[in-house]
Amino acid sequence: MSEAIASTPKPLERRTWNWFKRFLLALLACYLAMAVYQAHKPLLEGIGQEFPVRSASAVTLLADVTYLDAAGVRHSDQQVFDEALRLIGQARRTVVVDMFLFNDFSGTDAAPSLRPLSAQLTRALVERKGTVPGLQAMVITDPINTLYGGTPSKHLDALRAAGIEVVVTDLARLRAPNPAWSGFWQLCCRWAGNSEDGGWLPSPFGRGKTTLRSYLALLNLNANHRKTLVVDTGNNWAGLVASANPHDGSSAHGNVALRFDGAAALDLLRSERAVAAMSGAGWPQALADARSATVPATDAGDTRVQILTEGRIRDALLASATKAKAGERLDIAVFYFSHRALLKAVIAAHRRGVQVRVLLDPNEDAFGRKKNGIPNRQAALELHRADVPVRWCDTHGEQCHAKLMLTRDTDGNAELIAGSANYTRRNLDDYNLESSARVLAATNTAVMEQATAYFEQSWNNRDGRRISLPYSAYADTSRWRYWRYRFAEATGLSSF
């Protein structure tokens, strides 16, 4: 009897345990509510835009191509930042740059850097500001360049010292592609900030140390992934929308960019105002005045350009693949291809008789580290089993980093979509900040001939350049890795 009495919980203990359970349930409810909210919260004003289709001039496809010659010697032909630096060097009134990676980080096993792109862009901006003191210059970038506040950036500091406004994007204002972590991070860790004084953990991107808080922020897995440039060109405006970063460790990557003059460049400028606003930065009056600037008229029937951001890029890609008809051509070259709806649309187009070709990066290298081929090898398996022709870029430490879709119909018309957005859930479904340009023109216009030549050279290894390999070179039939890809794409627990 005495033992039974002793084992019976006391009223105070029962109440304490009940309160503890309620506390745990309340915490779990807060976590789940925060996770759901972060994944689905309303988009900020100006994010996810589809601007009007504009007549444009000087529309050009620029390409960076790394290849092996017949003797196996590695070469790289680069155009993207040559043009970006030239445009900055002639600006008189305005330069607005938005670049994701703007640093000289590189892993210990990274491919040899061909150019110090981060230093070159910094120098070009500083020198132009010094030459034209009244130049209104703004650089928008991602906090990855300071390891989310855990280390200083010599490039960003140099820009600030020269009087150039630097805006570090407030990623917490975006939706969360990885809500399983972000729901917790918003409650537990965001308020802790970070410190540039250094930490005790090795940097995830190369040499140096950083803080635990940098890693915790990194795990949110969202980004301002844009790569854009807007400058004045006398009485006109020029825009550049690219897949290339001013990042030394990426300087050997294959990339493309669309460069154009006209009203679409002002649309690109307007799209960047939204990023500055969400990050708490002011928009100088000189930039605001550019909204009402006039541009020279172009003849009807000229090449047309449309600026797309975030989820509107997905909509345009899906529309392009869905409307393609039998006998038409659909060519894709992209670094990551995992978006389920787009993958299905491309396979459906092939089954309708559209002549589809897909050129993919093998997903073997990133920041000097070897990867397991997810997600491209798994997406390629689906394409291959549907008889869609697939080839791989023949990479040697660098990445095949373009993001390009080219469709050509039987009536002599073509549509080209290129920019920063990979074909993934994170890049296309309103989580990252992204910018692409859509070009509509006849197939015999200069920009469409450039895009066609770029793809044909890569696909067929023309001119003695070994750029691509057959599907069998990186074919992967592992069911384990396939379902890892599907799980990662669905949940956001991924690096793509």
Stockholm file with secondary structure:
# STOCKHOLM 1.0

chainA/1-496         MSEAIASTPKPLERRTWNWFKRFLLALLACYLAMAVYQAHKPLLEGIGQEFPVRSASAVTLLADVTYLDAAGVRHSDQQVFDEALRLIGQARRTVVVDMFLFNDFSGTDAAPSLRPLSAQLTRALVERKGTVPGLQAMVITDPINTLYGGTPSKHLDALRAAGIEVVVTDLARLRAPNPAWSGFWQLCCRWAGNSEDGGWLPSPFGRGKTTLRSYLALLNLNANHRKTLVVDTGNNWAGLVASANPHDGSSAHGNVALRFDGAAALDLLRSERAVAAMSGAGWPQALADARSATVPATDAGDTRVQILTEGRIRDALLASATKAKAGERLDIAVFYFSHRALLKAVIAAHRRGVQVRVLLDPNEDAFGRKKNGIPNRQAALELHRADVPVRWCDTHGEQCHAKLMLTRDTDGNAELIAGSANYTRRNLDDYNLESSARVLAATNTAVMEQATAYFEQSWNNRDGRRISLPYSAYADTSRWRYWRYRFAEATGLSSF
#=GR chainA/1-496 SS CHHHHHHSCCHHHHHHHHHHHHHHHHHHHHHHHHHHHHHHCCCCTTSSCBCCCEECEEEEEEEEEEEECTTSCEEEECCHHHHHHHHHHHCSSEEEEEESCCBCCCCTTCCCCSCCHHHHHHHHHHHHHHHSTTCEEEEEECGGGGTTTTSCCHHHHHHHHTTCEEEECCGGGSCCSCHHHHHHHHHHTGGGCCCTTCCSEECTTSSSEECHHHHHHHTTCCCBCCEEEEEEETTEEEEEEESCCSBGGGTTSBEEEEEEESHHHHHHHHHHHHHHHHTTCCCCHHHHHGGGCCCCCCCTTSCEEEEEETHHHHHHHHHHHHHCCTTCEEEEEESCBCCHHHHHHHHHHHHTTCEEEEEECCCCEETTEECCCTTHHHHHHHHHHTTCCEEEECCSSSCBCCEEEEEECTTSEEEEEEESCCBSHHHHTTSSBCEEEEEEEETTSHHHHHHHHHHHHHHHTGGGCBCEEEGGGSCCCCHHHHHHHHHHHHHCCSCC
#=GC SS_cons         CHHHHHHSCCHHHHHHHHHHHHHHHHHHHHHHHHHHHHHHCCCCTTSSCBCCCEECEEEEEEEEEEEECTTSCEEEECCHHHHHHHHHHHCSSEEEEEESCCBCCCCTTCCCCSCCHHHHHHHHHHHHHHHSTTCEEEEEECGGGGTTTTSCCHHHHHHHHTTCEEEECCGGGSCCSCHHHHHHHHHHTGGGCCCTTCCSEECTTSSSEECHHHHHHHTTCCCBCCEEEEEEETTEEEEEEESCCSBGGGTTSBEEEEEEESHHHHHHHHHHHHHHHHTTCCCCHHHHHGGGCCCCCCCTTSCEEEEEETHHHHHHHHHHHHHCCTTCEEEEEESCBCCHHHHHHHHHHHHTTCEEEEEECCCCEETTEECCCTTHHHHHHHHHHTTCCEEEECCSSSCBCCEEEEEECTTSEEEEEEESCCBSHHHHTTSSBCEEEEEEEETTSHHHHHHHHHHHHHHHTGGGCBCEEEGGGSCCCCHHHHHHHHHHHHHCCSCC
//
